[in-house]
Amino acid sequence: MRNAAALLACGTLALACPAFAADPIKIGVISEAQAVAGSSIGPAAQLAAEEINAKGGVDGRKIEIVVYDDHSSSAEAVRAFQRAVSEDKVNAVIASYISEVVLALEPWRGG
């Protein structure tokens, strides 16, 4: 009987906890905010994250989007990437579609 009461208490505590108890999965989005094509990347990623979070996230973890503007500059993209990794502690990065920016970020890609 005692075990049943303990199990019930644990179940009640689990239900009282917030849905996103674990650390969020942070995704950095590096894009060109002033470009027509680039300006939609951040909001699209945010919309996708909201849809995923509404369904419970990924293994119970909330998706968090952090957007960076690279001003269509490879140097700015590298600075944004370094900030994303070192300061904002993102788990993944989605980068630009501009060739020179992508090539500048190539040395830091995961392998």
Steps between C-alpha positions, in 0.01 A plus 500: 500500500787732584658439157173587326476827692862587415441420133187716496691789662777475239245497219334810642834681520579406141170647384567822692835555327514727194489327162846630408702412809826424316731760352379627163663404172642829378535547125687798361377642170750716311338684211478826310224704666501773237479264199157394377583128507707520819245697701256208501745240632490605867120530520458169314730325749307660788169381354636146463625508860160614625328214314747246641467643852120489478530124444725450802839597359772248423514229767327745732752777432387839372657638180638852538603707196772765526525720189813683383530747210819452298433809280596285197859511626724200556682680783169578673387140452817370668449742791136392529604133498764558768248687716239227448738229616698675773247741653155368417599130520291385203478129420483546122530775240308560180703730278471712190432407140765747375808314373767729647332487841469121491865466397609727785317275747635177348792461746252483792254249358435186698633184356 
